[in-house]
Amino acid sequence: MRQTIGLDFGTSNTVAVTAKGTDGTVPVSFTDRDDTFTSLPTVLSFLDRGAARALNAEVGSWAIRQFLESLGDVRFIQSLKTFAASRAFKGTGVFGVRFEFEDLMATFLSLAFDRAGGTFDPASTRLVVGRPVEFAGHNPDEDLAMTRYRQAFRKVGFEDILFVMEPVGAAFSFAQSLDKDTTILVADLGGGTTDYSLMRFEIQAGHLSATPLGRGGIGIASDTFDYRIIDKVVLPKLGKGSLYESMGKELEVPPNLFSNFARWHMLSIFKTSDDFKEMQKLLRYCLELQKIETFIELVEEDQGYPLYKSVSETKALLSSEDEAELVFKPLGNDFKASVTRADFESWIASDLAKMDQALDATFKRAGISENEIDRVFMTGGASFVPAVRRQFANRFGQERISGGNELTSVANGLALIGAREDASDWAVAA
């Protein structure tokens, strides 16, 4: 029987699950030293081997370790998914080698499956890939993203490829526990996007059938929340809001230069951009020279991942504590900043409002009322944020909220769909 792989290629983490007929699903696992895990960080690193231009590429935790421990030049790339729908991203050079988006994605996937043991044949495997309802980024080009996805998977060797909305995958995973007809809202709150799916599941003679009712989403999720912390706590230490002298006037250092640093997916290409060259030229005229020098050093030393890790740890602590300390040594061994949950929630309040408005629009397009929803299934990393959970509980009532397997539910549901006889009915055009 044909093997199926459900793939949740995420902004922050990637998860794969296998299925074979009705025998159930099995998560694809990775083992690094003494750790075994099923969620692989969506990061790539390239180690420059010198004049021969032989690039040693790694993924996930191996890429992170290569970046942190290598004494040579390392190019570190993260949040690759955020580039998928960007017309502005036209490829990047890595130590003299040109990589288009599909080359980077194919490299990540090939190495990831190798690290998982490589025990399947892509040519004889059905791949069911999750895609967001709304791609992240400014003015995203959905057609471009899907073209890039398909080209990347074909480079790896897959031919039988189905694309399914990510929240639909999560809905199928959750529906396995249902014992009666149920109308479900799935809120998939990932790294780059928040996706909504409305579905009706019915059970007849033990057979589960599903009817899609509507979908929607917005490019706001965990990465946006992280950015709010950086913007308020870190960037002022790097010169945001500071001034420089020009023709006898004092002008503000362009704020867009700092937003490039704060957004993970931009940092990996910012170092080779015209904006960064402008910052370097501006340095001699800056009134707070030390802050801007620190800014430039952090970019040149690829400190995006350590910053990401520090901010993520702080945000995670705020899910259980009223206050957490942000420590980021590249800003100085003595740098510590206290972040309260109340402040964090005030910083993301406008983002939560936009997420709620996107949900309003989803219900309106579907032509149904939120009162018709029996269960709300929340999945994805951002679903752990207390303010997010509270917003859904206030709207639907805590008794209708469900969760569980927040990081693997999408891939699990995609694998289940791929094993169905009507799998192609759930696919979207690519």
Secondary structure, DSSP 4 states (H G I P E B T S, - for coil): --EEEEEEE-SSEEEEEEEETTS-EEE--EEETTEEES-EE-EEEEEE-STT--EEEEEHHHHHHHHHH-SS-EEEEE-GGGGTT-TT---EEETTEEE-HHHHHHHHHHHHHHHTT--S-GGGEEEEEEE-SS-SSSS--HHHHHHHHHHHHHHHT--SEEEEEHHHHHHHHHHTT--S-EEEEEEEE-SS-EEEEEEEEEEETTEEEEEEEEEEEES-SHHHHHHHHIIIIIGGGGTTT-EEEETTEEEEPPHHHHHHHHSHHHHHHHTTSHHHHHHHHHGGGBSSHHHHHHHHHHHHTTTHHHHHHHHHHHHHHTTT-SEEEEE-GGG-TT-EEEEEHHHHHHHTHHHHHHHHHHHHHHHHHHT--GGG--EEEEESGGGG-HHHHHHHHHHH-GGGEE---TTTHHHHHHHHHHTSTTGGGG----
